[in-house]
Amino acid sequence: MNNDPQLYDKSNGLQKKDSEYLLKRLEKDFKNVSPKVIVDIGCGTGNITQMIYSSFPDSRIIGFDCSEKMIEFAREKYSTSNLNFNCGNICAEWEELSVNLDIEAESVDVVTSTFCLHWVTNTAKAMENINKMLKPGKVISNQKHIFIFPKLFKNPFVFSILPLQEQITYQEPWYELFRKLEVPKHNEKPKYATNYQSDKSIESELTRQASTSQLADSQHLLDLAKPKSKSLTIRRRSSAPFPVYEIPPEKERIDHWIKLCETANLKPIEVAIHDSTFTYEDIEGFKGELVSLCHFLAHVPKDLHSQFLNDYFEHMNRCFIAHQNTLPKINVDYQFLTAIAEKPATTDTKNKINKDENQNEYETEI
C-alpha cells in the first residue's frame, strides 16, 4: 500500500467497516473476562487497534507494523498506558520479533490481524510466529484465538481496481520506469535492472494490453469475473516488487487457510468467506482509498506523482467509475475471509489450567 499514514487513517473506511466482525466476535468470546494481552498484526495507523482497545481498555494491547511511518503516527495519535505500538515484522525470526514487541513466548491471549496477512510473502513463517506468541489451551471463560483477515476481492473490485492500477504502469511514460525495477530482497530498497530480462514474465489476461486504447473495457472485466473452476492470476508485474494475486475457487481458499492453521499446529474453529459491499459517498472519498492503496506510487519520482495519479484516475473513471449507476456514490462489491483458530493445550498445559481453575475456585470459596 501507499505508505502515507495521514491519508490511510482517513481513507480506510472499508477496513474499519469489516473490522466490526472482529470486534463483535471478541466481545462475544470475552463477555465475562477481558484477555490480558492482545497483539494486533499489521496495525497500520492504529485506528482499528484503537477500536479493540475501546472494547477492552483493561487489556494490554500491542499493535505492530513493519512501517516506521505508520507506527510513529499510531504512537502520536492513539497510544495510552495500555495501548502500545511497536515496529516489527511478523516474518522475522522469533528472537527478533519478541524483542521488538516486548513479549515472551506463549504470553498472548489473542492475536488479531485485519487486512494484513494477504500482503505477507512468507505466510508459513507468520503463522509459526503467531503460534509461538499464543498461550496454549482453551479455557471456557478465556479462549485463546487468532483472528485473521486476508482481503479477498470479487467482481468487480478485484477485476477492476487492482488491474487498472497496474495497467497504468504499461503505458508511457510509466512503462520505461517500471520495466526496469528488480524484485528487492528483504529490507532492501528496489534496484533498477541493467537488462530487461524481467520483461519476459508471464502476462495475465487483464494486464497484457499496453496502450490506453487497447486496455480491457468494463464488460471484458466483468466477463473475466465470472466464477472459475481454476485459479485466475489477476496481476503479474513481476518486474517490480509487487506480489501476484490469484483468486482460487472459494473452497480452495478456505481449505488453504485451514491447512495453514493446521501446519502451524493451530486448531481451526471457523474459516469462512463473506460477501460485502462498501459505499463511498462521493468520488473524492473513493479516490482517497485508491491513493492510500496505490503501492506503485512509492516507485514514482515525487515530481511526477500528480501526473501519475491523474493518469490513474482518468483510466479508473473510464473503465470503472463511469459505469456506476449510483453516482455520486460508488458501490464496491468484494469478499473477505475470516479465519479463527486456537492453540491446543498440551498435557502439561491442561494440568496447569486445571490447577489454576481449582485454585481460583478455592480462593472464591474463602
N, C-alpha and C positions, 0 to 999 in steps of 0.2 A: 504494500500500500504506500501512498504518499506519506512521507514522514513529517507531516505538519500537524502538531498536536492541537493547536488552536482550531484549525479547520475541522479535524476529525472529531473533536469534542463537541463541536456544534452541529456536525452533519450526520452522526451515526444514529439517527432515529430508528432505522430499521433494526440495527443490532440491539438497541435498548428495548424495542418492542418485543422481540423474541426472547430476550433475557427474562421477561416476566414468567415464562415457563419454568426457568431455573429457580426463580425466587419462590414461586408457589410450591414447587416440589420440595425445596429446602425447608420452607415454613411448615409444610405438612410432616416431613420426616423428623423435624426437630421442634415439634409443637410443645413438648413438655420440658425440654432441656436444650440449652444452646451448645453447639460444638465449641470446644475450647480453642481449636486452631483451624483456620480456613486459609487455603492457598489458592489464589486465582492466577492461572497461567495466561500470559499474553494479555495483560490488563490494559495495555494501551494508555490512554489518558487517565484511566482510573474511574471514569464516571459509572461504569457498570459495577466495579468493585465497591464503589461508594454506596450503590443501591443494596448490595449484600450487607454492607456494614449497617445500613439503616434498619435492616431486619434483625441483625444480631450485633447490637452495639457493645455487648459484654464479651464477645469473642475476640481473640487476637486474629486479625486478618492481614495477610501478606499478599499484596499484588506485585507481580513482577513481569518484566518485559525486556526484550533484548535491545530496545531502542532507548538510548540515554535521554534523547529529547522528550520522549513520551513520559519517562519516569520523572524527569525534572518538572514537567508540567503537573503530573499527578501529585507529587510531593507538595508543590506550592499551593495547589487548589484543594486537595482532598485529605491530606494527612491529618491524623489525630493520634492520641496516645495509643489507641488500639488498632489503628489503620495505618500500615506502613507500606512503602513502595520501594522495591529494590530492582537493580538491573541484573538480569540473569538470562541464560539460555537453557531452555528445557532439554536441549540435546547435548548439553555439556556433560562432562564426567561428573558423577555424583559428588565427589570430594569438592570440586569447584562450585557446583550448584548449591550444596548445603551451606557452604561458607557465605556465598553471595546472599542467600535467603535467611541466614542465621537460624537454621532449623537442624534438628537431628533426625536420623533415620527413624521411621515409624513413630513420628511425633504429631502427625497431622490427622485431624478428624475428617475433613472434607477438602477435596480438590475440585475446583471448578475451572472451566475454560470455555469462553464464548467466542465463537468465530475466530479461532486462532489456529487450531491444530491442522486445518486444511492447508496452511502455509508451511507447515513443518516438513522438511525434506527427509528426516530420519524419525519416522513415527515410532518405530520399534524402540529406539533409544528414549524417546519421550515417555512412552508407556512404562518402560523399565524404571525411569526416574520417578514416575507417579507411584509405582508400586513401592519403591524404597521410602518415599516420604509418608505414605499412608500407614496408619495404625492397623494392625490385623484384627479380624474378628468383627462380629456383628452383635451389638447389644441392642435390645428392642428399643430402649429409650435413647440410644445414641448410635445410630447406624453410621458406618464408615462408607462413604460413597465417593465416586468420582462422577462428575458431570461434564461430558464432552460435547461440544457443539461445532462439528465441522460444517462449514457452509456449503450447501449443495443447491445449485440453482436449477430451475427447469424453464421450459418455454414461457415467455420469450427471453427472460433475463440472461440466462447463460448463453443463449444463441444470438444475442444481440449486443449487450453492453461489453462483455469481455472481448469477443471477436472484433467488434467495431473499434475498440480501443487499440487492439493490435494492428488492425488493418491500416491505421494511420502511419504506422512505422514502415509500411511497404510503399508509401507514397514519397515523392520528392518534396522537400529536401531531406526528409527524415530517414529515408532508406539508406542513404550514404552514411548516416551516423550510426544507425542500429545494426547494420550488417557487419560492422567491424568489432562489435563487442564480443568478448570471450566470457564464458561462464566463470565467475570467480570462485576461488576456494573459500573455505570457512574463514570468516573475519577478514577477508581481503577485499580491497576495492576492485571494481570492474576494470579490466585492462582492454586496450584496443588491440585487435589481432593484426599481425603483419601480413597475413594472407587471408584469402576468402574461402577457405575450406568449410567454414561454418555455414556458408550459404547453401551447402548441398544437403541440408537436413530434410527429413520427410515433411511434406506440407499436408495440412488438413484441408478438407473441403472449404472451410469457412475463411481461410486466410491465404488461399493460393492466388487470389486476384491482386494485381499490383497497382493498377490505376484506379482513380476515383470512378471513372465511367464504367469500369468492369466489376466494381465491388458488388457483393451479393445484395440484392434488394430484400425488403422485409418479407415478402412472400416466400422467397427461397429459404430465408432463415426459419420461418415458421414450418416449412415442409421438412427441413432438417430436424426440427424439434420434435417431430412425431416419435412415439415410442419405438425404441430399437431393441432387437434381441441381442445385439452385440454392443460393446463399449464404443463410444464415439469420441475421438480426440477433437477438442474444440479450439485448442491453441497450440502453436508449435514454435514460437520464436526461440529456437534452441541456440541461436547465435547470440542471444542476450541472456542475462542472468535471471530468467523468469521461469517458473515451473510450467509444465504442460499438463493441463487438466483433462481428465476423462470423465465422462458421465456414464457409468455402468447401469444396467437394469437395477431396479430397487432392491430386489432380493440379493443381488450380488453385493450391493453397497452395505446392506445390513449384515450379511454373512462376513464381509470383510472386517467390520468393526467388532463383531463377536469374536472372530479369530484373533484380532489384535489384543483384545482384552484377555482371552484365554492364554495366548502366548506369553503375556506378561504376568501370568498367574493371578489374574483378576476375574472374579465371577460376574458375568453379565447378568444384570437384573432386568434391564429394559433397553432395547435398541429399536428405534422407530424413526420413520420419515414422516414429516409433517408438511402439508400444503399450506401456504400462507400468501397473503397479499399485503403489500405496503403501499400507501398512498402518499405521494408528495403533493403538498398543497399548491405548489407552483413550480415553474420551470427552474427558477433560481435555486430553490431547495434541492431539486434533482441534480442540478449542475454541481452544487456543493458536495453531494455524495460522490459524483463522478470524479471530481478533482481529488477528494480525500482518498479514493481507492486507486488512483492512477499511478502505479509504481513506475511506469515509463518516464514520468516527469523528472525523476531523480537523475536520469541519464541525459537530460536535455540541458544545454547551457542556459543559465538564468536569463540572459538577454533574449532568449528565444522562447521562453515559457509562454508568453502571451500568444505568439504566433502558433505554437503547437496546440494550445488549448482552443484557440479559435478554429483551427482545422478540425480538431476533435469534436467540438460542439456542432460545427456545420455538418460534419458527417453523421453525428448522432441524430441531429434534427432531421436529416434527410431520410435516414433508414429506420428510425425508431420513434422519435417524438412526434413527427408529422402524422403518424398513423394512429396516434391515440385519439379516442373518441370522447375523452373526458376532460380535455384541456379547458382551463389552465392546469387542472390537476393531472397527475401522471400516476397510473397504477402499474406496479411491478409485481408480477406473479413469480413465485420461486418456491423452493423446498429447503428445509433444513433438517438435519439428522441429529437426534439426541441419543447419547449412549450413557447409561447409568450402570455402574458396576461397584463391587465391593471387594476388599481384600480378605480372603478366607482366613479364619483363625487356625493356627497350628494347635497341637495338643497342649503345649506349654501355655499358649495364649489363652485357650479355653479354661485351663485350670486357674490362671491368674484372674480372668474375668469372673469366674465363679467365686473365687476367694474375695475379690473386691466387692461383688454384689452381696455376699454373705456378711462382709464387714459393714457395708452400708446399712443392711437390714438390722444388724446388731446395734449400730450406733443410733438408728432411728428408734428402736425399742427403748434404749436407755434414755 
